[in-house]
Amino acid sequence: MSKGSGKWKALYEGFLKKTPKQSRSRALVEVMLSATKEVLARSRDEDEVTVQAVADRAGVGIGSLYDYFADRESLLSGVAAKLTEDNLQNLQRVLAESRDEPVGVAVERVVDHVFATYVRDPAVPRAVLRIAHRIDFMPFLARSQAAFAATLAADLRERKDVNVADADVAAYVLTNATMGLVHTLVWRAEEEPDEATLRRELVRAWTTYLSNG
């Protein structure tokens, strides 16, 4: 979450017509955004997503949706923002939960989470990237990766089983190498190398780099 106006503010609120003030209205907006993600997942691309389909999926009247979103574009932009923020927070959570595990186990948990989020079902990540390009949201995606790299660097500095000369550089390299692979897999048409092989080699690369310096 990003801080704004003295209270916690979700990134997606920048794409709303009005900010939900109460927990019930915030929950309603999040239901709409979750419904948008579900419709995206069932569509070939975001151009097939309609406001009516999202309202139906969310179980709300289309007027309620337009109370918060000016149009289809702001709805898609809002879901791209929410998913980006959620993915960062979830990945930071996995890293925190792995802090007391040996480095090899922690690496496996992080890599498995990345693959589950982006690679297994690439329809939604692919749509988010297209939306991000359209609304000039790519700089925030880069900042999101930098935020995770900073979290990872702090974790590496606390570990006794990691041997790297510079934790900040190591975290930056590992984060961006991993997301570079992810972006390739999101768009690839072929199935080779297979996911299991890529997952194994990515875990090996992380573990070897962190253990041997």
Beta strands, then each sheet from edge to edge (+ up, - down):
strand 1: 2-4
strand 2: 7-9
sheet 1: 1+ 2-
end
